[in-house]
Amino acid sequence: MNQWLIFGLLSVPSLAFLYITAIFDEKECLAYFGEPYRNYMKSSKMFVPFLL
């Protein structure tokens, strides 16, 4: 039981960090690439294609 608690306590902050990092990365890519990247974002997902 303790290993699942540790897993949960470690995975939730890690997933939050990855999500926040992805948001900042998309903002940076938008600033650098502009409208072509915005069009790319409309046709693709942030993490896993067709899921997220």
C-alpha positions as a Markdown table, in Angstrom:
| # | Residue | x | y | z |
|---|---|---|---|---|
| 1 | Met | 0.0 | 0.0 | 0.0 |
| 2 | Asn | 2.8 | 2.4 | 0.8 |
| 3 | Gln | 4.3 | 2.1 | -2.7 |
| 4 | Trp | 1.0 | 3.3 | -4.2 |
| 5 | Leu | 0.9 | 6.3 | -1.9 |
| 6 | Ile | 4.5 | 7.2 | -2.8 |
| 7 | Phe | 3.7 | 6.6 | -6.5 |
| 8 | Gly | 0.7 | 8.9 | -6.3 |
| 9 | Leu | 2.6 | 11.6 | -4.4 |
| 10 | Leu | 5.4 | 11.6 | -6.9 |
| 11 | Ser | 3.3 | 11.3 | -10.1 |
| 12 | Val | 0.8 | 14.1 | -9.5 |
| 13 | Pro | 3.4 | 16.8 | -9.2 |
| 14 | Ser | 5.4 | 15.4 | -12.1 |
| 15 | Leu | 2.3 | 15.4 | -14.4 |
| 16 | Ala | 1.5 | 19.0 | -13.3 |
| 17 | Phe | 5.1 | 20.1 | -14.0 |
| 18 | Leu | 5.0 | 18.5 | -17.5 |
| 19 | Tyr | 1.7 | 20.1 | -18.3 |
| 20 | Ile | 2.8 | 23.6 | -17.2 |
| 21 | Thr | 6.1 | 23.1 | -19.1 |
| 22 | Ala | 4.1 | 22.2 | -22.2 |
| 23 | Ile | 2.0 | 25.3 | -21.9 |
| 24 | Phe | 5.1 | 27.6 | -21.7 |
| 25 | Asp | 6.7 | 25.7 | -24.6 |
| 26 | Glu | 3.7 | 26.3 | -26.8 |
| 27 | Lys | 3.8 | 30.0 | -25.9 |
| 28 | Glu | 7.5 | 30.2 | -26.8 |
| 29 | Cys | 6.9 | 28.4 | -30.1 |
| 30 | Leu | 4.0 | 30.7 | -30.9 |
| 31 | Ala | 6.3 | 33.7 | -30.3 |
| 32 | Tyr | 9.0 | 32.3 | -32.5 |
| 33 | Phe | 7.1 | 30.6 | -35.3 |
| 34 | Gly | 3.9 | 32.7 | -35.3 |
| 35 | Glu | 0.9 | 31.9 | -37.4 |
| 36 | Pro | 2.3 | 28.7 | -38.9 |
| 37 | Tyr | 2.6 | 27.2 | -35.5 |
| 38 | Arg | -0.9 | 28.3 | -34.5 |
| 39 | Asn | -2.2 | 26.4 | -37.6 |
| 40 | Tyr | -0.1 | 23.4 | -36.6 |
| 41 | Met | -1.6 | 23.5 | -33.1 |
| 42 | Lys | -5.1 | 23.3 | -34.6 |
| 43 | Ser | -4.3 | 20.0 | -36.3 |
| 44 | Ser | -2.3 | 18.3 | -33.5 |
| 45 | Lys | -2.7 | 17.5 | -29.8 |
| 46 | Met | -0.5 | 18.7 | -27.0 |
| 47 | Phe | 0.8 | 15.3 | -25.8 |
| 48 | Val | -0.5 | 12.1 | -27.3 |
| 49 | Pro | -2.0 | 12.3 | -30.9 |
| 50 | Phe | -5.7 | 11.8 | -31.0 |
| 51 | Leu | -6.0 | 11.7 | -27.1 |
| 52 | Leu | -4.7 | 14.8 | -25.3 |
